Amino acid sequence: MARLVLVIGEALVDEFHDGHVAGGAPFNVARSLAALRVPVRFASRIGEGDAAGRRVLDSAVAFSLDVGSIQRDATHATGRVSVHEDGGGHRFEIHADAAWDHLQAVDTTGAGLVYFGSLAQRHAVSRAAIRAAVKRASCPRLLDLNLRPGTDTPELAAESLMLADWVKINEDELDRLQAWFEPDLAALMARFALQRLLVTRGEAGYALYGERGALLTRGDGVAQPAFVDSVGAGDSFTAMLLAGQSLQRDLVATLALANRYAAMICGVRGPLPADPAALAPWREALHALPAEG
């Protein structure tokens, strides 16, 4: 029986120089999960009736993601992010006081896994709603620690880490956590009672650590010869990991598939393919993975 994945956080519009696409790390994860045919509930908040909000809803429907838990806000607009690109990389300008900053109570009924991030906690209102939901959920909790300007403080990181069982970060974020808290990986994980720590390394692949900082598995990077941008690559990796956990698939095999999935996303504009049908082979590969031992 597949476990329901509760995804909590921002839904917004990424504004590239050549067009706008729906985005936000939690929304990227939720749409991937829905397209991969994994049970998912996405809790977020958008502006009521604005163009960006309609773009978010249209994209959710296209990827077969239920919109029943996306709240509407009559006062605050749907979130926007200006994406500034430079030599294959990108810098995000995340605009303030969006609808997702005012997220209200989240339904955790039936959740078998919970995904939450740090960016959606930048405002006191959404922070309270997210933490209440995460604390209430009696299931494994995965934190995607995005240390963006405004949510890149040791206080917010520590408070979020204490709520998590699994954490996904990149190498730069790991360096910052070790500078803030514990230089030793084992001590860092012990300090926050983390069961698993997943470190994504871009072109260098990934590494998964267990209790006491033991390396459980690692994988090399997968080349993307038709590179477009890396927006959403980490989110796609996380989505495939959650999908494998939901379906109770072998963890090592799931991570290897997640690595290839992230490389594929680097070959499209934005965080997901424009046509959800492009994810059909990945859905088939996921469901064909061996069961966990």
C-alpha positions as CSV (number, residue, x, y, z in Angstrom):
1,M,0.0,0.0,0.0
2,A,1.5,3.4,-1.1
3,R,1.8,6.0,1.7
4,L,0.3,9.4,1.2
5,V,3.0,12.1,0.9
6,L,1.9,15.5,2.4
7,V,3.9,18.3,0.7
8,I,3.7,21.7,2.4
9,G,5.0,25.0,1.2
10,E,5.2,27.6,-1.6
11,A,3.6,27.6,-5.0
12,L,4.7,30.5,-7.2
13,V,5.7,31.6,-10.7
14,D,9.4,31.6,-11.8
15,E,9.9,34.6,-14.1
16,F,12.7,33.8,-16.7
17,H,13.8,36.3,-19.3
18,D,12.1,34.3,-22.0
19,G,8.8,33.4,-20.2
20,H,7.1,32.5,-17.0
21,V,6.6,29.0,-15.5
22,A,5.0,27.7,-12.3
23,G,7.5,26.8,-9.6
24,G,8.4,26.7,-6.0
25,A,10.3,23.7,-4.6
26,P,7.3,22.1,-2.8
27,F,5.1,22.6,-5.9
28,N,7.8,21.0,-8.1
29,V,8.0,18.0,-5.8
30,A,4.2,17.7,-5.6
31,R,3.7,17.9,-9.3
32,S,6.3,15.2,-9.9
33,L,4.8,12.9,-7.3
34,A,1.3,13.3,-8.9
35,A,2.7,12.6,-12.4
36,L,4.5,9.6,-11.1
37,R,1.2,8.3,-9.7
38,V,2.1,8.5,-6.1
39,P,-0.6,9.6,-3.6
40,V,0.1,13.3,-2.7
41,R,-1.6,16.1,-1.0
42,F,-0.2,19.6,-1.6
43,A,-0.9,22.3,1.0
44,S,-0.1,25.9,-0.2
45,R,-1.7,29.3,-0.7
46,I,-2.1,31.4,-3.8
47,G,-3.8,34.7,-4.7
48,E,-7.5,34.6,-5.5
49,G,-8.1,35.2,-9.2
50,D,-4.7,36.6,-10.2
51,A,-2.9,35.5,-13.4
52,A,0.0,33.8,-11.5
53,G,-2.5,31.9,-9.4
54,R,-4.3,30.7,-12.5
55,R,-0.9,29.6,-13.9
56,V,-0.3,27.6,-10.8
57,L,-3.7,25.9,-10.9
58,D,-3.5,25.1,-14.6
59,S,-0.1,23.5,-14.1
60,A,-1.4,21.4,-11.1
61,V,-4.3,20.1,-13.2
62,A,-2.0,19.3,-16.1
63,F,0.2,17.2,-13.8
64,S,-2.9,15.5,-12.3
65,L,-2.2,17.1,-8.9
66,D,-5.4,17.7,-6.8
67,V,-5.9,21.4,-5.9
68,G,-8.2,20.9,-3.0
69,S,-5.6,21.8,-0.4
70,I,-4.3,24.9,-2.2
71,Q,-5.8,27.8,-0.2
72,R,-7.0,31.1,-1.8
73,D,-6.0,34.5,-0.5
74,A,-8.1,37.5,-1.3
75,T,-5.6,40.0,0.0
76,H,-2.1,38.7,-0.9
77,A,-0.9,37.9,-4.5
78,T,0.5,34.6,-5.7
79,G,4.2,34.4,-5.1
80,R,6.7,35.5,-7.8
81,V,10.4,34.8,-8.3
82,S,12.7,36.6,-10.8
83,V,15.3,34.2,-12.1
84,H,18.5,35.8,-13.1
85,E,20.7,33.5,-15.2
86,D,24.5,33.8,-15.7
87,G,26.6,31.2,-17.5
88,G,24.4,28.2,-16.9
89,G,23.8,29.1,-13.2
90,H,20.9,31.1,-11.7
91,R,20.2,33.5,-8.9
92,F,16.7,33.8,-7.4
93,E,15.0,37.1,-6.4
94,I,12.1,36.0,-4.3
95,H,9.5,38.7,-3.9
96,A,8.2,39.5,-0.4
97,D,4.8,39.1,1.2
98,A,3.2,36.5,-1.1
99,A,0.0,34.5,-0.4
100,W,2.1,31.5,0.7
101,D,3.5,33.6,3.5
102,H,0.0,33.5,5.0
103,L,-0.6,29.7,4.9
104,Q,-3.4,28.7,7.3
105,A,-3.9,25.3,9.1
106,V,-2.9,22.2,7.1
107,D,-4.8,18.9,7.2
108,T,-2.4,16.1,8.1
109,T,-5.0,13.3,8.1
110,G,-3.7,10.1,6.6
111,A,-0.2,11.4,5.9
112,G,2.4,8.6,5.6
113,L,5.3,10.9,4.8
114,V,5.7,14.7,5.2
115,Y,7.8,17.0,3.1
116,F,8.5,20.6,4.3
117,G,11.1,23.3,3.5
118,S,12.6,26.3,5.1
119,L,11.7,29.1,2.6
120,A,8.0,28.8,3.3
121,Q,8.8,29.6,6.9
122,R,10.1,33.1,6.3
123,H,6.9,34.7,7.6
124,A,5.6,34.1,11.1
125,V,2.1,33.1,9.9
126,S,3.2,30.4,7.5
127,R,5.9,29.3,9.9
128,A,3.4,28.6,12.6
129,A,1.1,26.7,10.3
130,I,3.9,24.5,8.9
131,R,5.5,23.7,12.2
132,A,2.1,22.8,13.8
133,A,1.4,20.4,10.9
134,V,4.8,18.8,11.0
135,K,4.7,18.3,14.8
136,R,1.2,16.8,14.5
137,A,2.1,14.3,11.8
138,S,3.1,10.9,13.3
139,C,5.2,9.7,10.3
140,P,8.7,10.3,8.8
141,R,9.4,13.9,8.0
142,L,11.8,15.1,5.3
143,L,13.2,18.6,5.4
144,D,14.4,20.3,2.2
145,L,16.7,23.0,3.7
146,N,16.8,25.8,1.1
147,L,19.1,28.4,2.6
148,R,17.8,31.4,0.6
149,P,18.2,35.0,1.6
150,G,15.8,35.7,4.4
151,T,15.7,32.1,5.6
152,D,19.4,31.5,5.9
153,T,19.8,32.0,9.6
154,P,21.2,29.4,12.0
155,E,18.1,29.9,14.2
156,L,15.6,28.9,11.5
157,A,17.9,26.1,10.3
158,A,18.2,24.6,13.8
159,E,14.4,24.9,14.5
160,S,13.7,23.1,11.2
161,L,16.3,20.4,11.7
162,M,14.9,19.6,15.1
163,L,11.5,18.7,13.4
164,A,13.0,16.5,10.7
165,D,13.9,12.8,10.5
166,W,15.5,13.0,7.0
167,V,17.2,16.1,5.5
168,K,18.1,16.9,1.9
169,I,20.8,19.6,1.4
170,N,23.4,20.5,-1.2
171,E,27.2,20.8,-0.5
172,D,27.1,24.5,0.2
173,E,24.3,24.1,2.7
174,L,26.2,21.3,4.4
175,D,29.3,23.6,4.7
176,R,27.1,26.3,6.4
177,L,25.5,23.8,8.8
178,Q,28.9,22.5,9.8
179,A,30.2,26.1,10.3
180,W,27.1,27.0,12.4
181,F,26.7,23.9,14.5
182,E,29.1,21.0,14.4
183,P,32.1,20.6,12.0
184,D,31.9,16.8,12.3
185,L,29.2,15.1,10.3
186,A,28.4,12.5,12.9
187,A,28.1,15.1,15.6
188,L,25.9,17.3,13.4
189,M,23.5,14.4,12.7
190,A,23.5,13.4,16.4
191,R,22.8,17.0,17.5
192,F,19.5,17.0,15.6
193,A,18.7,13.3,15.9
194,L,18.7,12.9,12.1
195,Q,18.1,9.4,10.7
196,R,19.3,10.2,7.2
197,L,21.2,13.1,5.5
198,L,21.1,13.3,1.7
199,V,23.7,15.6,0.1
200,T,23.3,16.5,-3.5
201,R,26.4,17.5,-5.4
202,G,25.2,18.6,-8.8
203,E,27.5,17.2,-11.5
204,A,29.4,15.2,-8.8
205,G,26.3,13.2,-7.9
206,Y,25.0,12.5,-4.4
207,A,25.7,10.8,-1.0
208,L,23.4,9.4,1.6
209,Y,24.5,9.2,5.3
210,G,22.9,7.3,8.1
211,E,23.2,7.5,11.9
212,R,26.7,8.5,13.2
213,G,27.4,9.9,9.8
214,A,28.0,6.5,8.2
215,L,28.0,6.6,4.3
216,L,25.2,4.4,3.2
217,T,25.4,4.9,-0.5
218,R,26.6,7.3,-3.1
219,G,26.3,7.9,-6.9
220,D,28.3,9.8,-9.5
221,G,26.8,12.6,-11.5
222,V,24.9,11.9,-14.7
223,A,25.9,14.0,-17.7
224,Q,23.3,16.2,-19.5
225,P,24.7,17.0,-22.9
226,A,21.7,19.2,-23.8
227,F,21.9,21.3,-20.6
228,V,19.3,24.1,-20.4
229,D,19.2,25.1,-16.7
230,S,19.4,23.4,-13.3
231,V,16.2,24.9,-11.9
232,G,14.2,22.2,-10.1
233,A,16.9,19.5,-10.5
234,G,17.2,19.1,-6.7
235,D,13.4,19.1,-6.4
236,S,13.1,16.3,-8.9
237,F,15.7,14.3,-7.0
238,T,13.7,14.8,-3.8
239,A,10.4,13.9,-5.5
240,M,11.8,10.6,-6.8
241,L,13.2,9.7,-3.3
242,L,9.8,10.4,-1.7
243,A,8.1,8.4,-4.4
244,G,10.3,5.4,-3.7
245,Q,9.7,5.7,0.0
246,S,5.9,6.0,-0.6
247,L,5.9,2.9,-2.7
248,Q,8.3,1.1,-0.4
249,R,10.9,0.5,-3.2
250,D,14.6,-0.3,-2.7
251,L,16.4,2.8,-1.4
252,V,19.6,2.4,-3.4
253,A,17.8,1.7,-6.6
254,T,15.5,4.7,-5.9
255,L,18.4,7.1,-5.4
256,A,20.0,5.9,-8.7
257,L,16.8,6.6,-10.5
258,A,16.4,10.0,-8.8
259,N,19.9,10.9,-10.0
260,R,19.0,10.2,-13.6
261,Y,15.7,12.0,-13.2
262,A,17.4,15.2,-11.9
263,A,19.8,15.1,-14.9
264,M,16.8,14.9,-17.3
265,I,15.3,18.0,-15.7
266,C,18.5,19.9,-16.4
267,G,17.6,19.4,-20.1
268,V,14.3,21.3,-19.9
269,R,13.4,24.9,-19.3
270,G,12.3,25.3,-15.7
271,P,11.6,22.7,-13.0
272,L,9.5,20.3,-15.1
273,P,8.8,19.4,-18.8
274,A,6.1,21.5,-20.4
275,D,4.3,18.3,-21.4
276,P,3.6,16.0,-18.4
277,A,3.5,13.0,-20.8
278,A,7.3,13.3,-20.9
279,L,7.4,11.8,-17.4
280,A,5.6,8.5,-18.4
281,P,8.9,6.6,-18.8
282,W,10.1,7.8,-15.4
283,R,6.8,6.6,-13.9
284,E,7.2,3.2,-15.4
285,A,10.8,3.0,-14.2
286,L,9.7,4.0,-10.7
287,H,7.0,1.4,-10.4
288,A,9.3,-1.3,-11.8
289,L,11.9,-0.8,-9.1
290,P,12.4,-3.7,-6.7
291,A,10.7,-3.7,-3.4
292,E,12.7,-2.7,-0.3
293,G,14.4,-5.6,1.4
